[in-house]
Amino acid sequence: EKNDKPQKKKAKLQIPRGLYIHGPVGTGKTMLMDAFYANAPTTTTATTEDGKSKKKRYHFHAFLAQVHQRIHQLKQQDLKQHGRNFAIDTST
């Protein structure tokens, strides 16, 4: 017996790389993130000295402030080590 119905192709599952939650104050964005963080499994069993998980949760603005602070520290280290030499060594 031949099946004349067209075969439906299964859609490939596309997993999002990230999620951006936005909305007015008081709509539950922080509550949602707190619940997600509390239930998100970690891929490591590493803990701090006091036994807490090394999992971290940052507010977006705090995260970016930390990123900018680290970039500034790295620039200061590079300046101290190499001075204001903007020449690029292309001999290698």
Backbone bond lengths (Angstrom), bond angles and torsions (degrees), N, CA, C in turn:
res aa  C-N    CA-C-N  psi(-1)  N-CA   C-N-CA  omega(-1)  CA-C   N-CA-C  phi
1 E - - - 1.449 - - 1.535 108.25 -
2 K 1.306 116.95 128.14 1.461 122.01 -175.94 1.529 110.17 -97.65
3 N 1.333 115.08 136.70 1.457 121.07 178.15 1.526 107.99 -94.63
4 D 1.342 116.52 111.28 1.462 121.05 -177.96 1.525 113.12 -89.20
5 K 1.325 116.89 0.18 1.468 119.25 179.10 1.530 109.32 -74.22
6 P 1.332 116.22 137.75 1.472 118.08 177.66 1.535 110.41 -66.06
7 Q 1.321 114.99 139.06 1.463 120.54 179.61 1.526 109.36 -76.37
8 K 1.325 115.86 131.63 1.458 120.10 175.37 1.520 108.37 -86.34
9 K 1.323 114.98 133.00 1.460 119.53 177.03 1.523 108.62 -82.00
10 K 1.322 115.59 137.99 1.455 119.20 176.08 1.517 108.92 -72.86
11 A 1.306 115.78 132.36 1.455 120.28 177.51 1.527 108.98 -71.85
12 K 1.314 115.75 136.32 1.453 120.64 178.72 1.527 108.23 -71.10
13 L 1.319 115.81 132.39 1.457 121.22 179.63 1.517 109.31 -68.99
14 Q 1.305 116.83 122.65 1.452 121.29 178.01 1.520 108.80 -107.66
15 I 1.318 115.65 115.51 1.459 121.43 -179.16 1.518 108.27 -91.13
16 P 1.323 117.87 126.13 1.472 119.82 -178.84 1.525 110.96 -67.07
17 R 1.325 116.23 146.77 1.458 121.52 179.22 1.520 111.42 -83.02
18 G 1.282 117.86 -15.35 1.454 120.70 -177.98 1.509 110.17 -170.91
19 L 1.303 114.19 178.62 1.460 120.44 -178.62 1.515 108.05 -145.12
20 Y 1.294 116.45 130.81 1.463 121.40 176.85 1.515 107.57 -114.72
21 I 1.314 115.47 115.78 1.467 120.92 -178.64 1.527 107.60 -102.47
22 H 1.315 115.86 127.47 1.463 119.35 179.08 1.521 109.43 -139.55
23 G 1.295 114.51 162.52 1.456 119.74 178.39 1.514 110.32 156.23
24 P 1.304 116.34 171.63 1.465 120.92 -178.98 1.530 111.66 -66.27
25 V 1.301 114.76 164.71 1.459 122.18 176.88 1.527 109.49 -58.87
26 G 1.331 116.02 138.16 1.462 120.30 174.41 1.512 115.43 84.51
27 T 1.331 117.64 16.41 1.465 119.28 -178.40 1.523 113.19 -101.39
28 G 1.336 117.41 3.45 1.459 120.52 173.21 1.518 116.55 98.22
29 K 1.332 118.07 13.98 1.464 120.36 -179.19 1.528 111.43 -62.52
30 T 1.304 117.00 -49.21 1.466 120.97 -179.03 1.516 110.64 -67.26
31 M 1.310 118.27 -40.18 1.460 121.50 178.58 1.529 110.21 -61.05
32 L 1.323 117.25 -41.84 1.457 121.76 178.43 1.530 110.74 -63.30
33 M 1.323 116.87 -44.52 1.462 120.63 -179.88 1.532 111.18 -67.57
34 D 1.311 117.90 -37.65 1.468 121.00 176.99 1.531 110.42 -62.22
35 A 1.325 116.64 -42.54 1.471 120.77 179.18 1.530 110.39 -66.60
36 F 1.326 116.68 -41.87 1.468 120.17 178.10 1.524 110.41 -61.87
37 Y 1.325 116.42 -47.05 1.467 120.97 -178.93 1.525 111.17 -61.07
38 A 1.314 116.42 -43.49 1.465 120.41 -178.11 1.523 111.77 -63.34
39 N 1.322 117.49 -29.64 1.464 121.07 -175.87 1.525 114.50 -105.19
40 A 1.327 117.57 -3.92 1.466 120.49 -178.90 1.525 109.72 -74.41
41 P 1.332 116.86 126.18 1.462 118.72 177.90 1.529 110.38 -73.49
42 T 1.306 116.15 153.77 1.460 120.13 175.32 1.521 108.32 -102.82
43 T 1.308 116.03 154.06 1.463 120.17 179.36 1.516 111.22 -92.27
44 T 1.309 116.36 1.84 1.455 120.64 -179.26 1.518 109.88 -130.76
45 T 1.287 115.55 155.16 1.459 119.81 176.08 1.520 110.16 -102.14
46 A 1.338 116.11 9.66 1.458 120.28 -178.83 1.522 110.52 -64.17
47 T 1.314 114.55 139.48 1.462 120.35 178.40 1.515 109.53 -134.08
48 T 1.303 115.85 164.02 1.452 121.28 175.61 1.519 108.79 -80.44
49 E 1.324 116.61 177.14 1.473 120.68 -178.34 1.527 112.54 -60.70
50 D 1.326 116.48 -30.89 1.472 119.05 -178.94 1.529 112.23 -90.00
51 G 1.351 117.03 11.00 1.453 120.80 174.11 1.511 115.68 87.68
52 K 1.327 117.94 2.44 1.463 120.52 179.47 1.523 110.23 -83.09
53 S 1.319 115.82 151.22 1.459 121.89 178.89 1.526 109.84 -66.57
54 K 1.329 116.25 149.56 1.460 120.23 177.96 1.532 111.98 -83.07
55 K 1.297 116.85 5.75 1.466 121.81 177.18 1.532 107.69 -63.52
56 K 1.344 117.07 137.11 1.465 120.78 -177.61 1.519 110.23 -124.22
57 R 1.317 115.08 145.63 1.458 121.25 175.99 1.515 107.58 -127.30
58 Y 1.323 115.80 125.59 1.449 121.17 -178.97 1.517 110.54 -122.08
59 H 1.307 115.52 143.14 1.459 120.11 166.52 1.523 105.50 -73.01
60 F 1.299 118.03 146.32 1.464 122.18 -175.14 1.525 112.37 -52.14
61 H 1.329 116.89 -45.84 1.465 120.23 -177.80 1.525 111.24 -66.62
62 A 1.318 117.44 -40.29 1.465 121.33 177.70 1.525 110.65 -65.24
63 F 1.332 116.32 -38.96 1.463 120.86 178.06 1.524 110.51 -62.16
64 L 1.331 117.05 -48.53 1.463 120.05 -179.48 1.522 111.43 -64.96
65 A 1.322 117.44 -36.53 1.463 120.31 176.95 1.528 110.05 -61.77
66 Q 1.331 116.91 -40.82 1.462 120.86 178.49 1.534 110.70 -66.33
67 V 1.323 117.28 -40.93 1.467 121.32 178.47 1.530 109.89 -61.23
68 H 1.323 117.36 -46.86 1.461 121.04 -179.30 1.527 111.25 -64.88
69 Q 1.326 117.06 -37.74 1.458 120.81 177.80 1.531 110.59 -63.39
70 R 1.331 116.97 -42.82 1.464 120.90 179.63 1.525 110.97 -67.07
71 I 1.316 117.90 -39.78 1.465 120.94 176.96 1.527 109.79 -60.88
72 H 1.326 116.62 -43.88 1.466 121.15 178.80 1.528 110.56 -61.08
73 Q 1.336 117.27 -43.60 1.467 120.71 178.60 1.526 110.92 -60.74
74 L 1.325 116.67 -43.89 1.464 120.52 179.85 1.525 111.47 -64.54
75 K 1.326 116.64 -39.35 1.462 120.17 177.54 1.522 110.64 -64.26
76 Q 1.326 116.85 -40.83 1.468 120.65 178.89 1.521 111.14 -64.58
77 Q 1.333 116.81 -40.45 1.466 120.51 177.56 1.530 110.43 -63.52
78 D 1.325 116.73 -43.65 1.453 121.17 179.89 1.523 110.55 -64.03
79 L 1.320 117.62 -41.48 1.459 122.25 178.70 1.528 110.26 -62.43
80 K 1.317 116.38 -43.06 1.466 121.41 179.71 1.534 110.44 -64.86
81 Q 1.318 117.19 -39.27 1.459 122.15 -176.60 1.533 112.40 -78.49
82 H 1.324 117.30 -41.34 1.461 120.71 -172.27 1.528 113.99 -113.34
83 G 1.297 118.34 -6.73 1.461 120.70 -176.21 1.519 110.22 69.61
84 R 1.312 114.59 -158.98 1.466 118.83 -179.20 1.524 111.15 -95.15
85 N 1.312 116.38 42.83 1.455 122.48 179.86 1.529 108.32 -86.38
86 F 1.309 115.49 111.25 1.458 119.73 -179.20 1.522 111.87 -99.59
87 A 1.350 116.75 6.58 1.453 119.76 178.69 1.527 109.38 -73.13
88 I 1.299 116.42 145.20 1.457 121.85 179.91 1.516 108.13 -108.90
89 D 1.319 116.43 127.44 1.465 121.19 179.39 1.527 108.25 -79.58
90 T 1.322 115.72 110.86 1.472 120.65 -179.57 1.523 111.30 -105.18
91 S 1.334 117.91 11.72 1.473 120.57 -176.73 1.526 112.89 -76.12
92 T 1.321 118.37 -15.91 1.461 119.76 -178.60 1.493 112.45 -96.96
